[in-house]
Amino acid sequence: MTHLKKGIATAVFASALAGLTPQAAVSEELVIVATGGGFGEALNKHFFEPFSKETGIEIVQVPAPIGEQNAKLRAMLKTGNVEYDILTTTDMAVVADGDVYADLDCARIPNAAANGVPGTCGEKSMIRTAGAVMIAYDERAFPNGGPKSWADFWDVEAFPGARCLPGGAVENHIPFMAALLADGASVDDLFPLDYERALKKLDELKPHVAAYWSSYSQSQQLMRDGECVVSIMLNGRALSLRNEGFPLRIVWNQAFTTTAGWGIAKDAPNADAAYTFLDFWMTRPEAHLDFYKTFFYGTAHRDVVGLMDEADLALYFATEQNLDGQIPINAEWIGANREEVSRTYANFLAN
């Protein structure tokens, strides 16, 4: 989200009054689509189970990547049998797949305005989690310090060792952006993507790439298994791995700021209960902090930073120090050109 870097840097440190505004729930079940795995477990522990306990509404979590989620919902809409209530969103998905997301009535989510950073509730999405896609490396491979930029990521002589990059299923725009920066492009010149220039740079690195990961969990496992010593990773996945005791270092410089959100499925069967959950999500800052410590993604609740100690702040995406080197993603351009980006990257991987 392009406004996030500047807006959150000041607003995230403010405090606000918390408190749940009850809304009438008309369903005993709510189907929520998220990415599953450890992330899904953290959602269950810190949000879904407390919500069910408070409201009596059972949450059924469906694990699925966003592309699969939206394709399945589009098929449901054609048959008139929609099973999903709440969807995962990204700024890019909202542009590319706007037809599957209902317009949000932010007035029905008052805690988003009361407790959230500016822009928490948007036209089709409410910010759920925020962080960055970044360089992560095994400290053991670089006792004197590892790569600190995308140019360093490509410099296999100064920083030797196998690399891991995203595969075609997720984050396939990131390698193009990273390659262009490694080749000396300025941040202002990243879009529209210069495929020819980026592909030449990706071809240069290809002999040193051990694997192209197809899921966020696989990006972690490849590092655990020693398949690569430097990887492109989401900060939450990287810090979760670090929390396991793996000697991983993350690099905020030139990290690509990214957000994910909650949206309501078009023709959702339990839309009223969905609004009740979204409002609940924006309460209880302590739960947001516990969620962060479990999975290391920030949220839009602006009271969280005030609860953090120095160790948490050093690794949190929204401190001014860590925001300073981050680069916003042009979600509107990527969303509008998603098929071309995916096709071009798939062709690169196949050759």
N, C-alpha and C positions, 0 to 999 in steps of 0.2 A: 504494500500500500504506500503510495508515494508520499503521502502526508505524514507517515508514521514517524520518520526519523526526527523531524523538527518538533512535531506536536508532542510526542511522548517524552522527549528529552526534558521538557519543562513540566508538563502536566503530571507525569508519572510520580513525581515526588510530592504532589499535593495530597491532602487528606480530604475525605468526604464522609458524610453520615451514612452509615450502613443500615440495613433493615429490609426485611422481606415484605413486599407488598403482595398480599395473597390474591390469587385469582381463582375463580371457580374452575375446578377440573371436571371434565365430563367423561373421562375415559379411565379405565383401570390399567391401560397399557400404552406404552410409547415406544416406537421403534426408531432407534437412532443409529445412523451409519457413521462409523469412524474407522481408523486404519488398523485397529486391533493390536495384537501382541502386547508388549509391556505397556504401551501407551493406553490401550484399552483397559488394561488392569488398573492403571492409575486413575482413569476416568471413573471406573466402577467404584474404587475405594473412596475417592475424595468428593465425587459429585453424584453419581448415579444412585449408589446405595443410600446416602443421606437424603437425597430427594425422594426416593421411594419410601423411606421411613417416615418422612414428614408428611407426604401427600397421599400415600397409599397407592400411587401409580407405579406399576412395575415397568422397568425399562428393559427392553430387549435390544441388545447391541448387535449390530450386523457389521462384521469386519469386511472392508472392501476399499481398494484404492479409489480415488475420486473418479477417474475415467470409467471404471467398471460401475461404480455407483450411479453415475449419471446415465450411462447407457442402459442400465437395467430399469431405472426410473422412466426413461423415455419409452421403453417398451411397455411398462405398466400403464403409462398415460394413454398409449394407443389402445390398450384393451379395456381401459376404464377401471382397472383393479389396482389402485395404488396401495402399496403396503408400507412405504416409508413415511415417517413423520418429520424427522430432523436429519439434515444432510450436513456433511462436511463441505466447506467452501474454501476456495482461494480467490483472490482477485482475478486471476486468469480464468478460472473455471466460470466465474460469474459472467465474464465477458463472452467466453466461448459457448457456454451452456446455459445462458440466461433463461432459456425456455423451461428448464426443469425446476427452477427456484421460484417460489412465491414471493411477491413483494412483501417486505416486512412492515408492519405497523409498529413503529418504534414507541408510540404512546402506550402500547400494551407491554412494554419492557421498561418500566420507569426506573428500575435500578441500573440500567445501562447509562442513563443520563446522570443519575445520582452518584454512582460509584465508578463509572468508567472514564477512561481517558477520552479526549475529544475524538469524535468520529467512531466511537465504539459500535454504534448501531447505524448501519447503512441501508441502502435501498433494498438489497437482497441478502445481506450478510451481517452478522454481528461478530466482531472479533472474538475469537476463542483463544488462540495461542499465537505467539509471535517469537521470532528468533532470527536465525540467519543460516544460510548455506555457506560453508567456509572450508578453509584448509585445516586439516587435523593430521598430526603426525605422531609417530612412536618416538618418545623422548630417548629411548635407548639407542636408536639409530643415529641420533644427532646430539651427542653429549655437549657440544658447543653451541647448540641452538639450531633449530630447523628452519625451513622456508617461511618467509614472512610476507610474501606477495605471490601473485600468480606468475610473475617472471621467475621467481625462485622455484615455484612448483614445477616449471618447465626445465629448470636448470639441473639436469641430472648429473652433471660433473661436480658442481659445488655441493649438491644435495643428493647423493646417489641412493638408489633403492627403488623398488617397484612402486608404482602408483595404482590407485583404484579410482575409477570415475563412475558416474551414473550411467546406467544402461538406458535402453529406449523407453522403459515403462514410466519412469518418474524423473523429474528435474532435467529433462533433456535440453532445455534452453541454457542451463548453467554452463556446460562445457563450452558452448559457443562464446558466451560472455567472458569466461575465464581465459579462453584462448586469445580473444581479441585484446584483453588487458595485458596478457603475457607478451603479445606482439607489439605492445607500445601504444595501443589505442587509448584515447582519453575516455573518461567516464561519459562525457557529453556526446561522444561519437559512437556509443555502443549500438544505438538503434537508429534506423533499422539495421538488423544484423547483417554484417558483411560475410556471407557464408563462405565465399571463395577464400577470403583471407583467413577466416577462422579454421576452415578445413585444412588448409596448408599447415597451420600451427598444430592442429590435432594430429595430423599425419606424422609430424615431427616427433610427437610424444608417444605415438602408438606402440613402438617397439618396447617401451618401458612400462606399459600398462599391463598389470597382471590380471585384472578382472574389471568388468563393467557390472556394477551391482544393479539388480533389478528391484530391490526393495530396501527400505531403510534398515530393516533387521539384518539383511545381508551385508550392508555396509559395515555394520558392527562386527559381524562374524568374520568377515575377511580380515579385519584388523586383529581380531582375537587369534585367528589361525596363522597369522604372520604372512599372509599372501601379499600384503603390501605394507610399506612403512609410512606412506603418505597417501591421503585420500581426500576426496571431496565428501563432506558429511554435513548433515544438519547438526546444529549446535546441541540440541537436546539429545540426539543419539550419541554424539561424541561425549558429552558430559555424563551420560548414563554409563557409558563404557568406562570412563575415568572413575566414576563412583564405584565400579566393581573392583577397582584396584589396578586397572590397566594404565600403564604410564603414558597417557595420551595428552598432548598439548594442543590447544585450539588457538586459531589466529583470527582476531577480529578485524585486522586490517584487510580491506578489500572484500570482506564478507558481504554476501548479498542478502539484504534485509528481506524477510518474508513473513507473511501472516497466513493463518488459516482461520476459518470462522465456522459458525453455526448458521445454517439457513433452514428454512421450512420448505419441505417438498411441495411442489404445486399439487393441488388437490389432496393434500395430506388428510387422512381420515381422522386424525386427532389433533387438529390445529390448535384448539384451545389449550389442551394439555401441553402442547409444544411451547406455547407462549408462557405458560406457567413455569416450565423448565428453564427457558431462556432467562426469565426474570430471577429465578432461583440461582442460576449460574453466576449472576452479578452480585451476589451477597457473600458473606463469610470470607473476609480477606485471609483469615488464618488457613482456610482450606486451600485457597489459591497458593499460599506460601508452601504448604505441605505438598501440594501437587507439583510445584516448581522443584522442590527438593527431591521429589521422586523421579521426575522426568525432565526437568531442566528447561522447559519451555516457559517463557513469560506469558502473562495474560494481560487483559485490558483493565483489570481492577487496579485503580491507582493507589490504593492504600497498601499494596504489597511491599513496595520498596521500604516504607517506613518500618516494616517489621523485620527487615533483613539485617544480618550482622555483616561485618566487613568481608568475611570469606564468601558469603553469598553475593555481595555487591560486586566483588572482583570478577565474577563469572556471569553476571546478569547482563542480558543483551541491552537493556535500556538505560544503563548508566551513561553519563556523558562521555566518560573515557572510552567505553566500548562502542558507543554509537559513532564516535568521531571518524573512524575509518570505514564505516559501512557504506554500501552502495545500494540505493533503492532499485528495485526491479520495475521495468516498464510493463506492468501487468496488462495494461490496455493493448499495447502492441503485441505482446506475446499471446494473449487470449485471442486476438483477432487473427493471428497468423499461426495458430497452434498446429493445424494440420501440416502446413509447410515445414515448420520447425521439426515436428516429429518425423516427417518423411525424409527430410534432409539428414537428420541424425541417424535414422535407421539405415539409410544408404551408406553412411560412413561406417557404421558398425559392421555392415554386411561385406564390405570390401577390404 
